[in-house]
């Protein structure tokens, strides 16, 4: 019976990978990668020659049984996403659940994820928070936001730069003009935290749209 190890990878700076993650990726029989081209860059940087196989949101349902068989046939199979911890707004949940049902051993290494460092530097309450990940693009988007109207915990979203203006507009409309923090490009050269009222940051972004990977934090309802 094989074993599945979920391995977090850096969200920006490659030096953020752990020594243990490198060791596990080197010793694994196979690496399941969300994007083999992206993961290939990481493996090349750390001289890791383990063979890869694609496992992403477009094939995870269709290849679930086949992937379980692959895990059973190998001693150690690792799963990585493009950046961060697998299954946190990335593929991994379906495979993890299937492994549990098949009594396959699972392990997850501690490591990079964008939401925690963004929360820590936000200045908002960190003792209790609500992680929402990516909002639905269309259906269910407004209802999700309305459900958060009275949320007292700090709310964390992931968002893309081309949807951030729409998201802030909807936060103002459905949650309120609260204090927010937009953290972008974590661990990279142009890392930045932009703090203020949602309406003020919205006006700023309409003048100069932001770029890069974004974590959006909303202060809880007081």
C-alpha positions as CSV (number, residue, x, y, z in Angstrom):
1,X,0.0,0.0,0.0
2,X,1.4,3.4,-1.0
3,X,1.4,6.7,0.7
4,X,0.4,10.2,-0.4
5,X,2.3,13.2,0.9
6,X,1.0,16.7,0.2
7,X,4.0,19.1,-0.2
8,X,3.6,22.9,0.0
9,X,5.7,24.9,-2.4
10,X,6.8,28.5,-2.3
11,X,4.2,31.2,-3.1
12,X,6.9,33.4,-4.7
13,X,10.4,33.3,-3.3
14,X,11.9,29.8,-4.0
15,X,14.0,30.0,-0.9
16,X,10.9,29.6,1.2
17,X,10.7,25.9,0.5
18,X,11.6,23.7,3.5
19,X,14.6,21.3,3.6
20,X,12.1,18.5,4.4
21,X,10.0,19.3,1.4
22,X,13.1,19.1,-0.9
23,X,14.1,15.8,0.7
24,X,10.6,14.3,0.3
25,X,10.3,15.5,-3.4
26,X,13.7,13.9,-4.1
27,X,12.9,10.6,-2.5
28,X,9.4,10.2,-3.9
29,X,8.5,7.8,-6.6
30,X,6.4,10.3,-8.5
31,X,5.2,13.9,-8.2
32,X,1.6,14.8,-9.0
33,X,1.8,18.4,-10.2
34,X,-0.9,21.0,-10.9
35,X,1.2,22.4,-13.8
36,X,4.2,20.3,-14.7
37,X,5.9,23.2,-16.4
38,X,5.6,25.4,-13.3
39,X,6.7,22.6,-11.0
40,X,9.5,21.8,-13.4
41,X,11.1,25.1,-12.8
42,X,11.1,24.4,-9.0
43,X,12.5,20.9,-9.5
44,X,15.3,22.2,-11.8
45,X,16.2,24.9,-9.3
46,X,16.8,22.3,-6.5
47,X,18.2,19.6,-8.8
48,X,15.2,17.2,-8.2
49,X,14.8,14.6,-10.9
50,X,11.7,12.8,-9.7
51,X,9.3,12.1,-12.6
52,X,6.0,14.1,-12.7
53,X,2.5,13.5,-13.8
54,X,-0.2,16.2,-14.3
55,X,-3.0,16.4,-11.7
56,X,-5.2,19.5,-11.9
57,X,-8.8,20.7,-11.6
58,X,-9.5,19.8,-15.2
59,X,-8.6,16.1,-14.8
60,X,-8.9,15.3,-11.1
61,X,-12.5,13.9,-11.4
62,X,-11.8,11.8,-14.5
63,X,-8.5,10.5,-13.3
64,X,-9.3,9.9,-9.6
65,X,-9.5,6.1,-9.8
66,X,-6.4,5.9,-12.0
67,X,-4.5,8.2,-9.6
68,X,-5.5,6.1,-6.6
69,X,-4.1,3.0,-8.4
70,X,-0.9,4.9,-9.1
71,X,-0.5,5.8,-5.4
72,X,-1.1,2.1,-4.4
73,X,1.5,1.0,-6.9
74,X,4.3,3.3,-5.6
75,X,5.8,3.6,-2.1
76,X,5.6,7.4,-2.0
77,X,3.5,9.7,-4.2
78,X,3.7,13.5,-3.6
79,X,1.1,16.1,-4.6
80,X,2.1,19.7,-5.2
81,X,0.2,22.7,-6.5
82,X,1.6,25.7,-8.5
83,X,2.2,27.6,-5.2
84,X,1.2,27.1,-1.6
85,X,-0.4,24.1,0.1
86,X,-2.4,21.6,-2.0
87,X,-6.2,21.6,-1.5
88,X,-6.2,25.2,-0.2
89,X,-7.9,26.8,-3.2
90,X,-6.1,24.3,-5.3
91,X,-6.6,20.6,-6.3
92,X,-6.1,18.1,-3.5
93,X,-9.4,17.7,-1.6
94,X,-10.9,15.0,-3.8
95,X,-7.8,12.9,-3.8
96,X,-7.3,13.3,0.0
97,X,-10.9,12.1,0.6
98,X,-10.5,9.2,-1.8
99,X,-7.3,8.1,-0.1
100,X,-9.0,8.2,3.3
101,X,-11.9,6.0,1.9
102,X,-9.3,3.6,0.4
103,X,-7.3,3.5,3.7
104,X,-4.2,4.9,2.1
105,X,-1.9,6.8,4.4
106,X,-1.8,10.5,4.0
107,X,0.7,13.1,5.3
108,X,0.8,16.9,4.7
109,X,4.1,18.8,5.3
110,X,3.8,22.2,7.0
111,X,4.8,25.1,4.7
112,X,3.8,28.0,2.5
113,X,0.3,29.4,2.2
114,X,-0.6,33.0,1.3
115,X,-3.5,33.6,3.7
116,X,-1.6,33.3,7.0
117,X,1.2,35.8,6.3
118,X,-1.3,38.2,4.8
119,X,-3.5,37.9,7.9
120,X,-0.5,38.5,10.2
121,X,0.6,41.7,8.5
122,X,-3.0,43.0,8.0
123,X,-3.3,44.6,11.4
124,X,-6.8,42.9,11.8
125,X,-7.7,40.5,14.5
126,X,-5.8,37.2,14.1
127,X,-7.3,35.1,16.9
128,X,-10.4,34.3,14.8
129,X,-10.7,34.5,11.1
130,X,-12.9,33.3,8.2
131,X,-11.1,32.0,5.1
132,X,-13.4,32.2,2.0
133,X,-10.8,31.6,-0.8
134,X,-12.0,32.6,-4.3
135,X,-15.5,33.8,-4.6
136,X,-17.7,32.2,-7.4
137,X,-17.2,34.0,-10.6
138,X,-21.0,34.2,-11.3
139,X,-23.6,32.0,-9.7
140,X,-23.7,32.3,-5.9
141,X,-21.3,35.2,-5.7
142,X,-23.8,37.8,-4.2
143,X,-25.3,35.3,-1.8
144,X,-21.9,34.4,-0.4
145,X,-21.1,38.1,0.3
146,X,-24.5,38.7,1.8
147,X,-24.0,35.7,4.2
148,X,-20.8,37.5,5.4
149,X,-22.6,40.8,6.3
150,X,-22.6,40.2,10.0
151,X,-19.4,38.2,10.2
152,X,-17.4,39.4,13.2
153,X,-14.2,37.5,12.3
154,X,-11.5,38.8,9.9
155,X,-12.5,37.7,6.4
156,X,-9.9,36.5,3.9
157,X,-10.4,36.2,0.1
158,X,-8.1,35.2,-2.7
159,X,-8.6,37.3,-5.8
160,X,-7.1,38.0,-9.3
161,X,-6.1,41.5,-10.3
162,X,-8.7,41.7,-13.1
163,X,-11.6,41.0,-10.7
164,X,-10.4,42.9,-7.6
165,X,-12.3,46.1,-8.6
166,X,-15.5,44.3,-9.0
167,X,-15.0,42.4,-5.7
168,X,-14.4,45.6,-3.7
169,X,-17.4,47.2,-5.3
170,X,-19.5,44.2,-4.2
171,X,-18.0,44.1,-0.7
172,X,-19.1,47.8,-0.3
173,X,-22.6,47.0,-1.7
174,X,-23.2,43.7,0.3
175,X,-21.0,43.8,3.3
176,X,-20.3,47.5,3.8
177,X,-17.6,50.1,3.4
178,X,-15.3,48.5,5.9
179,X,-11.6,48.7,6.5
180,X,-9.8,46.3,4.1
181,X,-6.2,45.3,3.3
182,X,-5.1,44.3,-0.1
183,X,-1.8,42.3,0.1
184,X,-0.2,41.5,-3.2
185,X,2.9,39.7,-4.4
186,X,3.7,38.1,-1.0
187,X,7.4,37.1,-0.7
188,X,8.2,38.6,-4.1
189,X,10.2,41.7,-5.0
190,X,7.1,44.0,-5.2
191,X,5.3,42.8,-2.1
192,X,2.9,45.4,-0.9
193,X,0.1,45.9,1.7
194,X,-2.5,48.6,0.9
195,X,-4.7,49.5,3.9
196,X,-7.8,51.8,4.2
197,X,-11.5,52.1,3.7
198,X,-12.8,49.9,0.9
199,X,-14.1,53.0,-1.0
200,X,-10.8,54.7,-0.8
201,X,-8.9,51.7,-2.1
202,X,-11.5,51.2,-4.8
203,X,-10.9,54.8,-6.0
204,X,-7.1,54.2,-6.0
205,X,-7.4,50.9,-8.0
206,X,-9.7,52.6,-10.6
207,X,-6.8,55.1,-11.2
208,X,-4.1,52.5,-11.0
209,X,-5.2,48.8,-11.2
210,X,-3.0,46.5,-9.1
211,X,-1.0,43.6,-10.5
212,X,0.1,40.2,-9.2
213,X,-1.3,37.6,-6.8
214,X,-3.7,39.2,-4.3
215,X,-5.0,38.4,-0.8
216,X,-7.9,40.6,0.2
217,X,-8.8,40.9,3.9
218,X,-11.9,42.5,5.3
219,X,-12.2,43.7,8.9
220,X,-14.9,41.9,10.9
221,X,-18.2,43.5,11.8
222,X,-17.8,45.4,15.0
